[in-house]
Structure formats: structure tokens, C-alpha cells
């Protein structure tokens, strides 16, 4: 179970709905009308932030301030009120835990919590079409997937849907250490810096397995 979930939304109805829906997923649920708390207080260890974003500019400013203080954003889930907000927030795809569209079912949100807690990045394919054109580092990736081994392609496909190393190892019946070796090789061959960019690569070029 997750230690703490902090819900941020300027809508009383959304906060109440998410509090009730996520109550069984965490030991503690808190909610905020806005992100002003993070002006002076960083997200705590073991805390996942679910932020229902209505204003990309405001959200981006807060995330920039957190980054400037060295705060990791990998436990922040952005629940967008509109899909076009993804373009305005594209610069955070390397840092954020998940970006979800406005019609994401609450059951899907629940399923995303534990992968994010484990360090995975979750980006629905539908939003990739909005994000990729605005993300030159991803759009410029060379088509080098053919240089991956079969096992590396399978692992890359699993990275693209947000699976963490432990889950991949269990599904493929290999050790966590072997997965880490493959992931490092994938990053090197694709010329990307991290798992998020590798996942975006897979999303851009479609099925790689």
C-alpha cells in the first residue's frame, strides 16, 4: 500500500471523488485546492502527488520551482483536464511520474500508482501524438531499433507501457540485474539518456517487439 497520496485540484467535486476512489490505495489521503503548499514544503518521502491540472502555466511554474530546489518529480502524476495541456507541459516528460488524459478512468489511475511508486514513467500512447512534435529531443531520435537484440526489443516494449524492472524480470523469468544490463544497452544503442526517453522512442515508432 502507498504511504500517502496528495490530491491537488481546484474543483471540490474532483477532490471529493478522488479522495473516495483512492482511499483504499493509501494509508493517508490529503487534498489541496492548489499547489501553494509546495512553495515552502516539498513532497514527502513515500508520497505520491495526483494533480488534476487545469492551468498548464501555473502547474509548470510550480514544477520548475520544485526542480530548481532539486526535488524529484518522479512521484507526481499529472491528470490533465484537457489533452492540449500535454503540449504545454511536454518539457517535464523526462521528470514526471505519469501524464494522464482527461477521460482516464479511475481504475486506470489506481493501476498507475504502483508503477509510479516503483520508479516507472507512464505516458498513454494517445498523448504521445500531442507531446512528440513539441519534444525535439525525441522527434530527432534516429531509427536504430533494428540494432536491438530480440530480448532488448521485448524489454523496450515493456518500458513503453511503464513496467518497472521488477515486473519485467518477473514476466520474462530473468533477474533484476539482467534487466538493468539490458536497459543500459538499450539506452546506449538508442542514444537516449533515460527510461522515459526510451519509452517515448518506442511510442513514436510503434511496436518494437
N, C-alpha and C positions, 0 to 999 in steps of 0.2 A: 504494500500500500504506500502511496505517496504521502510524505510528511505534511506538506502544506500546499494548497492551491490558492493563489490570489487571483481573483476575478476583477478585471477593470472594464467598466462600461459606463457611459453617461446615460444609459437607459435603465430605469428602475426595474422594468419588466424583464429585460435581458439578464440583469444581475440576479434577480429572484429566480428566474428559470434555470440559469446555470448553477446557482448555489444548490438548488434542489436536485438537479440532474447529476451533479458531480459529487454530491455529499458522501456517497459510499466509496468514492475513489481515493479519498484523502483522510488523514487523521484530523486535519483542521482546514476549514474553508473560511477565507476572508474575502471581502469585496470592497472596492473603492469606486467612487464616482468618476475620479480622474487619476492621473498618474503623478499627482503632486507629491505623494509620499516619496517617490524616487528622486526628488530634488535634493533630499537630505539623507535618505536611507536606502541602501542598496538591497536588492532581493536577498533573502536569507538563504543559507545552505539548505538543500533539500526542498526548496520552494520552487514550484512551477507557476509561472505567471500566464494566465489566459486573458489576453487583451482584445476586447471587441473594439476594433478600430473604426472610428467614424471620420477622423481627420488625419490624413497622412502627414501633413506638415507638423502638427502637434506631436504625433507619435514619433516621427523621425527626429524631431528636436530632442525629445526625451532620450531616445535610444542613442543619439550622438553624445549626449552628456554622460550617459552611463558608460559608453565605450571610452570616452576621454578619461574617465576615472579608472579604467582598467577592469570594468565589470563585465564578466562573461554574459552573453545574451543567449546562450545555447539552451536555456531552460525557459525561454519566452516563446509563447505560442500566439501568433497574431491571427485573430479571427476577423477577417475583413468584412465590413458592411457592404462594400461594393468591389467587384473584381478589378476595376480600373485602379484601385488603390495599390494593387500589386506593382504596377509600373513605378509609382512614386516611391515605393519602399524597396525597389529592386536592389539597392546598394547594400542591403542588410542580409541578402541571401546567404552569404558566407558565414554569418554570425548567428542567425536566429535559429531557434529550435524547430519551428514549423510556421508555415504561412498557409492558412486555410480560407477557402472561398465563403461567400455569404450564405450559401444554402447547404453548408456542411451539416449533416445530421449529428445530433448529439452523441449517438452511438459511435460514429467515426471519431469524434473528438475524444471520447473515452479511450478508444483504441490507440490514439496518437500519444496519450500521456506517457505510457511506459517506454516506448521507443525514445521519446524526447528525454525522459529521465535517464535513460541508458546512454545518451550521447548521440542518438541518430538525428538526422535532419529530414523533415517531412515536407515535401513540396508536391501537391497534386499536379498531375500532368496537364490538367485543364488550365492551370495558372502559368505553366511554363511558356505557353504561347504569348502571354502578356509580358512575362519577365525577360525572356531571352533576347528579344530585339533591343531592349534597353540595357542589356548587360554585355558590353563589348568584349569583355574578357572571355565570356562563354561563347558568344557568337563567333569569335575568331578561332575557336578550337580547330586544329587540323583533324581530318578524318583518319585517325590512326587506330581505330578499334580493331582493324584486321590484324594488328600486331599482338593482340592479346591471345593468350592461350585459351582453350575451351573453359578451363576452370576459372580463369580470370574473368571471362565473359559472364559466366554464371554468377560470380560474386558481384560483378558490376551491376548486373540486373537487379540483384537483391539490394545493393546500395541505393539504387534508384527509387526503390519503394520504401526506403527508410529503415531497413533492417540493421540492427546493431551487430557487432562481431559475434557476440554470444549466440544470437539467433541464427546467424549464418552458419556458424560452426555446428550447431545442433542439427540444422536442416541438411547439411552436407556431410555430417558424420566425420568432421575433422576437428582439430584442436583450435582454440582461440589464437594460439601462436601462429598456426599455419594461415589462418585468415589474415592476421596482421601482415605477414610476409607477402601474401597475395595483394593486399590493399596497397602496400608500399610500392609493389611492382606496377600495379595499375596506375597509380598516381604518376610514377616516373614515365611510363610509356605514353600516357595521355598528355603529359606536360602540364598537369594541374597541381594545385597546391594542397588540396584537402578533399575530404569525402564529399562535401557539399558540391564542389565544382565537378567532381566525377559523376555525381548523381545528376547534375544539370546536363552534363555531356550526354549521359545515357538518355535523358528525357528529350534532348534536342534531336538525336539521331535515331530515336525509336528503339525497337527491340534489338538487343545485342547478344542475347543468349543463344 
